[in-house]
């Protein structure tokens, strides 16, 4: 499964809206939306923050970070 698809799955399952996640990450909701729809690159530090905010398990986080 594509990393963006996996990440979007966790966003959808979370209790947060994209707007709430974006605010916690210090970006606009439009910016986060672009990143989640593969229109802009998700930087490593942003991915780490999303993983922590969404509570992604370590085994899944490793796949997202290193593939």
N, C-alpha and C positions, 0 to 999 in steps of 0.2 A: 504494500500500500504506500502511496506517495506520502512524503513527510507532511506536506501542506494539508492533505486530506486527513491525516492522523491528528494534526494540530487542530484543525477545524472541528473534528469530532469531539475533542476535549473541551473546546470553547463552547460547543453546543450543549454538552453535558454539564457544564459548570453552572453555578448559580449567578454568574455575572453576565451582563450584557457586553457587547463589544465596546460600547461607550464607557462603561465602568472599567473594563480592562485597560482601555486606552488611557483613561485618566490616571489609573494606578501606575501605568508605564511612562507617563509624562509625554504622551503624544495625542494627537487628535484622533477621533473615531474614524475619520476618513483615512488617515495615515495607516491605522491598524487594519482597516478594511482592505486597503491596497495591498498590504503585506500578506494578509490571509487569503487574498485572491490572486497571489503570485504576480502582482503588477509592480511591486517593489520588493527588493531583497530584504529578508529578515536578517539583521546582523546577529552575530553570535551572542552578544550581551543581551539583546532583546529576546532571543530565544531562551536563554537561561532564565530571564525574568518571567517569561510566560510559563515556563515549566514549573517554576516555584509557585507562581500565583495559582496555577491550575491544579497543583498537586499531582502532577504526572509521576507515576511510579518510576523508580530508577532504571528498570530494564527498558521501559519505553523511552525514557529521557535519553538514554545512551544511544538508542537507535536514531532519535531525532537529531542528536548532536553530532554523531559520527558517521552518518551515511550520506 
